[in-house]
Amino acid sequence: MMGGRTTGWGAKRWVAGLSAVVAVAAATWGTTGAMESGRGSVTEIATVQPATKQPPVGCSYRTSDGLHINSTVTKQVLLMYGSASDTISFSFRPTNKSEEIESVAITSYKRAIITSVSEAEQNVVGNVGGVPVTNMTFTIGFDGTVGETGYVVEVTTQEDTYTMEGSYEVGGFVLSLDDKIVSGEEKDGLQLGDVVSLASKSLTECSMKWKAFGSTVSSASLDVSTIEIAFKEQEGSTFLKEVEYEDTCSVDGYVDSKLADGCGVGFSPNGNAFAIKTSPYRCGYGQFFVHFTWPEIQLNGEVFETVLIVKFDKSSPPPCVALANTVEVDARGGVVAVEMFNLLNPPQPSDVQKVILTYDGKSYDSDSGKSTLEQPDQTVVFPVSGGTSGETHEATIECAFEDRTIEATYLGGNVQVEVTGEASLAEIKDLPERDGKIIFAVLIEFDRYDPENYTVTTHGKCIAGLIAMLGGDVDGYGLASVRRGSAIPEVLLYADDKEDYDAQVETLKADLDEETCKGQEAMDEPCSDVRFLESYVVASDGSGVSGDGSAVAAASGLATWSIALIAVLGALLVLLLVALALWAVYRRSAEQTESDYSTSGPLGVPDPDDLLYNESVVRDVYGRSNGAGPTAETAAARAREAELREEFPRPPSTSAASGRAETDDASSTYSGLMG
């Protein structure tokens, strides 16, 4: 920077001709340069001028070596996310000790670049020859654009005006629309219309202004194709695809006012413009973010970054949308899967209750259990009846909300349903034994099907996917069964040895992982609807051997749950047979006992040959046993009581003649006679 006085120095004059640059560090008497926002950095460069040990009269910077420089200094600032701030400090020494500072100000700068300047903080830090030396610090704000600007520091005393000149380079880029800057976190962003306006005019062009350090805006040497682009929603991590953009798209692909198909954003090759093309009817949460990183623009190891906020008018909710496609269904019947979006909240104000597919005079409701209802796209599955192979029908789709039913909007034309394939289920196919080969089975679950509609066509897609993952040909694949779950084909394959078996199984597990989705794509199925379940080696004698070689149940063709169920049923059957046998023995013994106790005398009199009687364990109603009998008098009395009991039974306990209001049980009827 340049220091001077109006008398003899020349006030407010620029010093030209930078001969070399050196870093100037912040010091007690010198300059500081730090981004207050923490998002960027500042570098100071200055021409090498004769330095003095003592601060000269006027304004000066002080180096880290304690030397003072009063020459023009240029600072570089990185405009991160649309804003930055910096501090400048300098030392001021008046001509004589009697001079007092009346005012300090920074003037003569481009207000589009420097947008705010604080009041100066003044601190007397020492003196030279009795003349005080004052440190003065300003905070400079940058909020909006990039480029270059100069400034002038003015210190006024009662005797003179002292000046110092400097400049800033603000690096990065900004986007503007209708002369209003729209990029940056604190800006309003792109304000787009509702679904109607988006469908009629989806392309928006913004002007671009950029600054690379040490170059001019008109320079064509900078490569904007190195800018990195990413998208993010306001809420959550799932981008709702309001803009179609793949990694294969060219960053500088906005040529002749056009973007390539499927590439929703792009810069012009000369860096003058940026265009964004929104996908019709995708309005998301009301706004999303386009994040930019530019590795070629960096300062002190920090790379330039900024953001563009894109906002939608959600006063009119978007319709449910079906993506045009020709979908196939087997002549036997099966499922039709249609790709859709806007079925979930957001962006709809209420969730879709069901989706209805109509073609060939019939309507079918969606199956939520088989559909994939996730953001950003939904795969809606309809179980349908069969048809005539070779016919194609134009379908209509309706979305039933809680309070209304609307027909879907179709992107690219109506959905076509093509009836194809064989009207038969996949057939069982054994694999013949081959010398030196292992036969093994894998179980793969398809959510969209069940055994009743796992047709030849569907199985053909399964085998095609397996061939794509493992190689070989159709003859190297068999089918042992199609089990229940959803539809679980038990596919038979060959392996050279145990090591080859393990390798093929690991390939299937990896490729059929939902995140990888390689196998599902090869089978033309949604990523979340197909999964690997288990595998095992099938021995040549028909017994099953698990993947690690240990023996398993002989019924290796059955799933684990099937084997467990059979075992449980077998155990129950054995228990039932044992119970029946015990009951038969018990019944036979009871019949024999009843005969023994009823054929040799009155009721309750045991047969004299009965084992329990002979062992004196029981006594008859007369008190007799084989070990000790009653006296003759007792026997006669009890015989008479028995005769009376048979001839004059007591009335039932509920009768008034019983002499009791209630009786607990029938045995009490004879209690008086049994005493």
Number of C-alpha atoms within 10 A of each C-alpha: 23 23 27 23 22 13 10 7 13 14 18 22 15 17 15 9 8 15 9 10 13 13 14 22 17 19 16 15 26 24 23 22 21 19 22 15 12 10 18 25 24 21 20 21 17 21 20 16 14 10 18 13 11 14 23 22 19 22 31 30 34 26 20 16 10 17 17 24 27 28 25 24 26 22 20 21 29 33 29 28 25 26 24 25 27 22 18 18 24 25 27 25 23 25 15 13 14 12 16 13 16 12 12 20 15 19 15 12 17 13 12 14 21 23 16 13 17 13 13 17 13 16 12 13 12 13 14 12 8 10 16 19 23 21 23 22 20 21 19 19 19 23 21 25 26 27 22 21 18 18 18 21 22 22 22 19 16 11 13 16 22 26 26 29 26 20 18 22 25 26 25 28 28 24 26 20 15 9 9 14 21 25 28 25 16 14 17 15 22 21 13 19 18 19 22 13 13 21 15 9 14 18 17 15 19 22 20 20 20 22 24 21 19 8 14 13 16 13 12 12 10 18 13 21 17 14 18 14 16 13 19 17 20 14 11 7 9 13 19 22 20 22 21 16 21 10 10 8 17 17 21 22 21 24 15 7 12 14 22 14 9 14 21 23 27 27 25 22 18 18 22 16 20 23 22 22 22 22 17 19 24 24 29 25 19 18 21 23 18 18 18 18 17 19 15 16 21 19 17 10 10 14 18 23 24 20 25 23 22 21 20 19 16 18 10 12 17 21 20 25 24 28 18 17 17 15 17 18 24 28 22 23 21 22 24 21 23 22 17 21 23 26 30 19 13 16 22 20 14 14 16 19 16 17 24 19 22 17 16 12 7 10 15 17 17 22 17 15 11 20 20 20 16 12 17 17 19 20 19 27 24 23 20 21 15 17 18 16 16 10 12 18 15 13 17 18 24 19 22 18 17 11 8 9 15 13 16 21 20 18 15 10 11 18 23 18 22 21 21 21 19 15 18 16 18 21 15 13 14 14 17 11 12 11 7 9 14 19 23 24 25 20 20 22 22 24 19 25 21 20 18 16 24 26 24 18 20 21 18 15 16 23 20 19 21 23 18 16 18 15 12 13 12 12 9 16 19 22 20 18 20 23 17 14 12 18 21 24 25 24 25 23 25 24 18 13 13 15 9 13 21 14 14 18 20 12 15 19 17 17 21 25 18 17 10 13 19 19 28 24 15 19 22 14 19 18 19 16 18 23 22 19 11 16 19 22 24 21 15 13 6 11 15 23 18 16 18 10 11 8 12 14 14 12 13 20 18 16 15 13 9 12 17 13 12 11 12 11 12 12 11 12 12 11 12 12 11 12 12 12 12 12 12 12 12 12 12 12 12 12 11 11 14 12 13 17 17 14 12 14 12 13 12 13 19 27 19 15 11 13 12 15 19 16 11 14 11 17 19 15 17 18 15 18 20 15 12 10 15 12 11 8 9 13 16 13 11 16 15 11 15 17 10 12 14 9 9 8 11 17 13 14 19 12 12 11 11 14 10 11 10 11 13 8 8 10 9 14 17 13 10 8 14 12 6
